[in-house]
Amino acid sequence: MAKSDLIGGTLWESYSRKVNDRMLNPRHLGEITGEQAEALGARLVVADWGAEVCGDAIRAFWAVDPKTNRIRDAKFKTFGCGTAIASSDMMCEMIIGKTVDEAMKITNIDVEHALRDDDATSAIPPQKMHCSVMAYDVIRKAASEYKGVDMDSLEEEGIVCQCARVSLRTIRDVIRINDLKTVEEITHYTKAGAFCKSCIRPGGHESRAHYLVDILKDVRSEMEREASTTGPKPFGELGLIQKHRAVEEVLDGKVRPNLLRDGGNLEVVDMKSADGVTEVYIKYLGACKGCPSATVGTLSYIEDFLKAELDPAIRVLPV
């Protein structure tokens, strides 16, 4: 995973310290043999789960005490990115000591929250959120193997996307936590709707109890009602990804149209927050590139808009 895959170099830092640590130093990477499980007085459970869309796959190893149904040890192997490694490692840590039924209540949202450095800041960038879903899926796969039942029979809540095995609860939580506004964003985060697409809206080849368009509409309505009583969160309290979205919205609505009329444009290439100041690094495009006023008049024009719309503690710097 290259830093260039992210919005800007500093957004690499939008991975929490916990995620970075577990990417490089996973605690539970490996396997449990039958002999090791037997030494623990446990039954070995091996479960495989894969996500064809991104080529990731995980194999989970559980040592489960058959008398208490409690997971004595858990390990994993994965063909996947750093996010998949960190999520799988945290998943193992969270289920050790729990019963199989208790482990089944853990979702990818719970795993992501456990990887956060603080409650208000996401542990994983939006384009990698779907990787944490595998940790949720492999728990259910291992539980079904242990119980000797079909995976579908274990679901206690509605599965919206059968292809990606994404639940109604997960989709609702992801919309709220990340302030998602489009179905495309839901798919980007969770992979729901990325395959047969029949869960996106009515009219697909399979009828569904829930559709992404309706879930999004309902959750957004709930959030708007709540915001009308509590007010929006101040820009300075937003996470880096949320700040980037807010800046892009102002640029799209107030700044870029004027630049485009003169044949120019700009790109946000990086963003940093420190000591209460948010620095926005931009690269000029088109006619703005090399324009004499780009580093003075145009720059002040852009910065003034962002300060007025979002936060006085914003600095805009050209690169």
Secondary structure as UniProt FT lines:
FT   HELIX           3..5
FT   HELIX           9..14
FT   HELIX           17..24
FT   HELIX           34..39
FT   TURN            40..41
FT   STRAND          43..51
FT   TURN            52..55
FT   STRAND          56..65
FT   TURN            66..69
FT   STRAND          70..79
FT   HELIX           82..95
FT   TURN            96..97
FT   HELIX           100..103
FT   TURN            104..105
FT   HELIX           108..114
FT   TURN            119..120
FT   HELIX           126..132
FT   HELIX           133..147
FT   HELIX           151..154
FT   STRAND          159..161
FT   TURN            162..165
FT   STRAND          166..167
FT   HELIX           168..178
FT   HELIX           183..190
FT   TURN            192..193
FT   TURN            198..200
FT   TURN            202..203
FT   HELIX           212..230
FT   HELIX           235..237
FT   HELIX           240..250
FT   HELIX           251..255
FT   HELIX           256..261
FT   TURN            262..263
FT   STRAND          264..274
FT   TURN            275..276
FT   STRAND          277..286
FT   TURN            287..290
FT   TURN            292..296
FT   HELIX           297..309
FT   TURN            312..313
FT   STRAND          314..318
//
